[in-house]
Amino acid sequence: MNSSFDHNNGLQPGHAASAIIARARIASSYGTPVKTFRLACLLYLNICLSLASISCLAKSVDIPEGNRIVVEKSRRLLHVYHNRDAIVTFRIALGKSPTGAKTCMGDNRTPEGYYTITEHKKNSSFYRALRISYPNASDRARARQQGCDPGGNIMIHGLENGFGWVGRTHRTIDWTNGCIAITNKEMNILYNMVKDGTTVEIKP
């Protein structure tokens, strides 16, 4: 990208000033230097005001906060909603045994049911994480019937530390121990979109 343009495709003020003054000097060599300089100043002021307006507009537009997460295991999708409106969708990887609801610790399955986010973790074995409230009452009851420990520590997280370079190719297999994984860039977005207490629905 040309360094004289910002993400809004506008001239940066410093580059604009240099360009206008250079043109003013060239024009002044042909006469009316005072008028040319005044015109250059007016043009520069206009550009600065335009850039300021764009900047203020961008800052005034807030990305809606997600208040509900829906995971579709069969489709390997995670949707973030604000009320009824889907804001963003991420492709995911699941536990190494993705079919069926998690029942026992160590079964490598991803839970199914209704949960909430209980913690934002910056420091873990993976790039950021959102802990979910597994096991819930139904999960514990099912584990008792099976005579096993339901386990826990289920999260939505980024890639394992040191493996961020894998990026989107991680989705080619289900590789977690029951958690839901997205890329590190996607995790940055999700981490800042939702708060503790956000509802998480995990569908088969």
C-alpha positions as a Markdown table, in Angstrom:
| # | Residue | x | y | z |
|---|---|---|---|---|
| 1 | Met | 0.0 | 0.0 | 0.0 |
| 2 | Asn | 1.2 | 3.5 | -0.8 |
| 3 | Ser | 2.4 | 5.0 | 2.5 |
| 4 | Ser | 0.7 | 8.3 | 1.6 |
| 5 | Phe | -2.7 | 6.8 | 2.1 |
| 6 | Asp | -4.4 | 5.7 | 5.3 |
| 7 | His | -7.0 | 2.9 | 5.7 |
| 8 | Asn | -9.7 | 5.4 | 4.7 |
| 9 | Asn | -7.9 | 6.0 | 1.4 |
| 10 | Gly | -7.2 | 9.6 | 2.3 |
| 11 | Leu | -4.0 | 11.5 | 2.3 |
| 12 | Gln | -2.2 | 11.6 | 5.7 |
| 13 | Pro | -1.9 | 15.2 | 6.9 |
| 14 | Gly | 1.9 | 15.2 | 6.8 |
| 15 | His | 2.0 | 13.9 | 3.2 |
| 16 | Ala | -0.7 | 16.2 | 2.2 |
| 17 | Ala | 1.2 | 19.2 | 3.5 |
| 18 | Ser | 4.4 | 18.2 | 1.7 |
| 19 | Ala | 2.5 | 17.6 | -1.6 |
| 20 | Ile | 0.6 | 20.9 | -1.5 |
| 21 | Ile | 3.6 | 23.0 | -0.5 |
| 22 | Ala | 5.7 | 21.4 | -3.2 |
| 23 | Arg | 3.0 | 22.3 | -5.8 |
| 24 | Ala | 2.8 | 25.8 | -4.3 |
| 25 | Arg | 6.5 | 26.3 | -4.8 |
| 26 | Ile | 6.3 | 25.2 | -8.4 |
| 27 | Ala | 3.3 | 27.3 | -9.1 |
| 28 | Ser | 4.9 | 30.4 | -7.4 |
| 29 | Ser | 7.8 | 30.2 | -9.9 |
| 30 | Tyr | 5.3 | 31.2 | -12.6 |
| 31 | Gly | 3.9 | 34.1 | -10.6 |
| 32 | Thr | 1.4 | 35.2 | -7.9 |
| 33 | Pro | 3.3 | 33.4 | -5.1 |
| 34 | Val | 1.2 | 35.0 | -2.3 |
| 35 | Lys | -2.1 | 33.8 | -3.8 |
| 36 | Thr | -0.7 | 30.4 | -4.5 |
| 37 | Phe | 0.5 | 30.0 | -0.9 |
| 38 | Arg | -2.9 | 31.1 | 0.4 |
| 39 | Leu | -4.6 | 28.5 | -1.9 |
| 40 | Ala | -2.2 | 25.8 | -0.7 |
| 41 | Cys | -3.0 | 26.6 | 3.0 |
| 42 | Leu | -6.7 | 26.5 | 2.3 |
| 43 | Leu | -6.4 | 23.2 | 0.5 |
| 44 | Tyr | -4.3 | 21.7 | 3.4 |
| 45 | Leu | -6.9 | 23.0 | 5.9 |
| 46 | Asn | -9.7 | 21.4 | 4.0 |
| 47 | Ile | -7.9 | 18.1 | 3.8 |
| 48 | Cys | -7.2 | 18.1 | 7.6 |
| 49 | Leu | -10.8 | 18.9 | 8.4 |
| 50 | Ser | -12.0 | 16.1 | 6.1 |
| 51 | Leu | -9.6 | 13.6 | 7.8 |
| 52 | Ala | -10.7 | 14.8 | 11.2 |
| 53 | Ser | -14.4 | 14.3 | 10.2 |
| 54 | Ile | -13.7 | 10.7 | 9.0 |
| 55 | Ser | -11.8 | 9.9 | 12.2 |
| 56 | Cys | -14.6 | 11.2 | 14.4 |
| 57 | Leu | -17.2 | 9.3 | 12.4 |
| 58 | Ala | -15.2 | 6.1 | 12.7 |
| 59 | Lys | -14.9 | 6.5 | 16.5 |
| 60 | Ser | -18.6 | 7.3 | 16.8 |
| 61 | Val | -19.6 | 3.9 | 15.3 |
| 62 | Asp | -19.6 | 1.2 | 18.0 |
| 63 | Ile | -19.4 | -2.4 | 17.2 |
| 64 | Pro | -22.4 | -4.0 | 18.9 |
| 65 | Glu | -21.5 | -6.0 | 22.0 |
| 66 | Gly | -22.2 | -9.7 | 21.7 |
| 67 | Asn | -24.7 | -11.0 | 24.3 |
| 68 | Arg | -25.2 | -14.6 | 23.0 |
| 69 | Ile | -22.9 | -17.2 | 21.5 |
| 70 | Val | -24.4 | -20.1 | 19.5 |
| 71 | Val | -22.1 | -23.0 | 18.5 |
| 72 | Glu | -23.2 | -25.5 | 15.8 |
| 73 | Lys | -21.0 | -28.5 | 16.2 |
| 74 | Ser | -22.1 | -30.4 | 13.1 |
| 75 | Arg | -21.3 | -27.3 | 10.9 |
| 76 | Arg | -18.2 | -26.3 | 12.9 |
| 77 | Leu | -19.5 | -22.8 | 13.3 |
| 78 | Leu | -19.6 | -20.3 | 16.2 |
| 79 | His | -22.0 | -17.4 | 15.8 |
| 80 | Val | -22.0 | -14.2 | 18.0 |
| 81 | Tyr | -25.3 | -12.5 | 18.4 |
| 82 | His | -26.5 | -9.1 | 19.6 |
| 83 | Asn | -30.1 | -9.9 | 20.6 |
| 84 | Arg | -31.5 | -11.5 | 17.4 |
| 85 | Asp | -28.8 | -10.1 | 15.0 |
| 86 | Ala | -25.8 | -12.2 | 14.1 |
| 87 | Ile | -22.7 | -10.0 | 14.3 |
| 88 | Val | -19.9 | -12.4 | 13.3 |
| 89 | Thr | -19.4 | -16.1 | 12.5 |
| 90 | Phe | -16.2 | -18.1 | 13.0 |
| 91 | Arg | -15.2 | -21.5 | 11.8 |
| 92 | Ile | -14.1 | -23.8 | 14.6 |
| 93 | Ala | -12.3 | -27.0 | 15.6 |
| 94 | Leu | -13.8 | -29.3 | 18.3 |
| 95 | Gly | -12.7 | -32.1 | 20.6 |
| 96 | Lys | -11.0 | -35.1 | 19.0 |
| 97 | Ser | -14.2 | -37.1 | 19.5 |
| 98 | Pro | -16.7 | -34.4 | 18.2 |
| 99 | Thr | -19.8 | -36.6 | 18.0 |
| 100 | Gly | -22.1 | -36.6 | 21.0 |
| 101 | Ala | -22.2 | -34.6 | 24.2 |
| 102 | Lys | -19.3 | -34.6 | 26.7 |
| 103 | Thr | -20.1 | -37.0 | 29.5 |
| 104 | Cys | -16.8 | -38.0 | 31.3 |
| 105 | Met | -13.5 | -36.4 | 31.9 |
| 106 | Gly | -11.0 | -37.5 | 29.2 |
| 107 | Asp | -13.6 | -38.5 | 26.5 |
| 108 | Asn | -12.4 | -35.7 | 24.3 |
| 109 | Arg | -15.9 | -34.6 | 23.5 |
| 110 | Thr | -17.2 | -31.0 | 23.3 |
| 111 | Pro | -20.2 | -30.4 | 25.6 |
| 112 | Glu | -23.7 | -29.7 | 24.3 |
| 113 | Gly | -26.3 | -27.6 | 26.1 |
| 114 | Tyr | -26.6 | -24.1 | 27.7 |
| 115 | Tyr | -23.8 | -22.4 | 29.5 |
| 116 | Thr | -22.3 | -19.0 | 30.3 |
| 117 | Ile | -18.9 | -17.5 | 30.0 |
| 118 | Thr | -17.4 | -17.4 | 33.5 |
| 119 | Glu | -13.9 | -16.0 | 32.9 |
| 120 | His | -11.7 | -14.2 | 30.5 |
| 121 | Lys | -8.2 | -15.8 | 30.7 |
| 122 | Lys | -5.3 | -13.9 | 29.2 |
| 123 | Asn | -2.7 | -16.4 | 30.4 |
| 124 | Ser | -3.2 | -20.0 | 29.6 |
| 125 | Ser | -1.6 | -22.8 | 27.5 |
| 126 | Phe | -3.5 | -21.3 | 24.5 |
| 127 | Tyr | -3.8 | -17.8 | 23.1 |
| 128 | Arg | -6.4 | -16.3 | 25.4 |
| 129 | Ala | -9.5 | -18.2 | 26.5 |
| 130 | Leu | -13.1 | -17.9 | 27.6 |
| 131 | Arg | -14.0 | -20.4 | 30.2 |
| 132 | Ile | -17.6 | -21.7 | 30.0 |
| 133 | Ser | -19.7 | -23.1 | 32.8 |
| 134 | Tyr | -19.4 | -26.8 | 32.0 |
| 135 | Pro | -20.5 | -29.0 | 33.8 |
| 136 | Asn | -24.0 | -27.8 | 34.4 |
| 137 | Ala | -26.6 | -29.7 | 36.4 |
| 138 | Ser | -27.6 | -31.9 | 33.4 |
| 139 | Asp | -23.9 | -32.8 | 32.7 |
| 140 | Arg | -23.3 | -33.8 | 36.3 |
| 141 | Ala | -26.4 | -35.9 | 36.4 |
| 142 | Arg | -25.4 | -37.7 | 33.2 |
| 143 | Ala | -21.9 | -38.3 | 34.6 |
| 144 | Arg | -23.4 | -39.8 | 37.8 |
| 145 | Gln | -25.4 | -42.2 | 35.7 |
| 146 | Gln | -22.2 | -43.3 | 33.9 |
| 147 | Gly | -20.3 | -43.5 | 37.2 |
| 148 | Cys | -17.7 | -41.0 | 36.1 |
| 149 | Asp | -16.3 | -37.6 | 36.7 |
| 150 | Pro | -17.8 | -35.0 | 34.2 |
| 151 | Gly | -14.5 | -33.2 | 34.0 |
| 152 | Gly | -14.3 | -29.4 | 33.4 |
| 153 | Asn | -12.0 | -26.7 | 32.2 |
| 154 | Ile | -13.9 | -26.3 | 28.9 |
| 155 | Met | -13.1 | -23.1 | 27.1 |
| 156 | Ile | -13.3 | -21.3 | 23.8 |
| 157 | His | -9.7 | -20.5 | 23.0 |
| 158 | Gly | -7.1 | -19.6 | 20.4 |
| 159 | Leu | -4.2 | -21.8 | 19.2 |
| 160 | Glu | -1.6 | -23.4 | 21.5 |
| 161 | Asn | 1.1 | -21.0 | 22.5 |
| 162 | Gly | 3.9 | -21.0 | 19.9 |
| 163 | Phe | 1.6 | -22.3 | 17.2 |
| 164 | Gly | -0.2 | -19.2 | 16.1 |
| 165 | Trp | 1.4 | -19.5 | 12.7 |
| 166 | Val | -0.8 | -22.5 | 12.0 |
| 167 | Gly | -3.7 | -20.1 | 11.5 |
| 168 | Arg | -6.8 | -21.3 | 9.7 |
| 169 | Thr | -5.3 | -24.7 | 8.8 |
| 170 | His | -6.0 | -25.8 | 12.3 |
| 171 | Arg | -9.6 | -26.3 | 11.3 |
| 172 | Thr | -8.8 | -29.2 | 9.0 |
| 173 | Ile | -9.0 | -31.6 | 12.0 |
| 174 | Asp | -10.8 | -31.6 | 15.4 |
| 175 | Trp | -7.8 | -31.5 | 17.7 |
| 176 | Thr | -8.8 | -30.2 | 21.2 |
| 177 | Asn | -9.6 | -32.2 | 24.3 |
| 178 | Gly | -13.1 | -31.0 | 24.2 |
| 179 | Cys | -12.7 | -27.2 | 23.9 |
| 180 | Ile | -13.7 | -25.0 | 21.0 |
| 181 | Ala | -10.8 | -23.5 | 19.1 |
| 182 | Ile | -10.5 | -20.5 | 16.7 |
| 183 | Thr | -7.5 | -18.7 | 15.3 |
| 184 | Asn | -5.6 | -16.1 | 17.4 |
| 185 | Lys | -6.9 | -13.2 | 15.3 |
| 186 | Glu | -10.5 | -14.4 | 15.7 |
| 187 | Met | -9.9 | -14.9 | 19.4 |
| 188 | Asn | -8.8 | -11.3 | 19.8 |
| 189 | Ile | -12.1 | -10.2 | 18.3 |
| 190 | Leu | -14.3 | -12.6 | 20.3 |
| 191 | Tyr | -12.4 | -11.9 | 23.6 |
| 192 | Asn | -13.3 | -8.2 | 23.3 |
| 193 | Met | -16.9 | -8.7 | 22.0 |
| 194 | Val | -18.4 | -10.6 | 24.9 |
| 195 | Lys | -18.4 | -10.2 | 28.7 |
| 196 | Asp | -18.5 | -12.7 | 31.5 |
| 197 | Gly | -22.1 | -13.9 | 31.9 |
| 198 | Thr | -22.7 | -14.1 | 28.1 |
| 199 | Thr | -24.9 | -17.1 | 27.2 |
| 200 | Val | -23.3 | -19.9 | 25.3 |
| 201 | Glu | -25.6 | -22.4 | 23.5 |
| 202 | Ile | -23.8 | -25.5 | 22.1 |
| 203 | Lys | -25.9 | -27.4 | 19.6 |
| 204 | Pro | -25.1 | -30.9 | 18.2 |
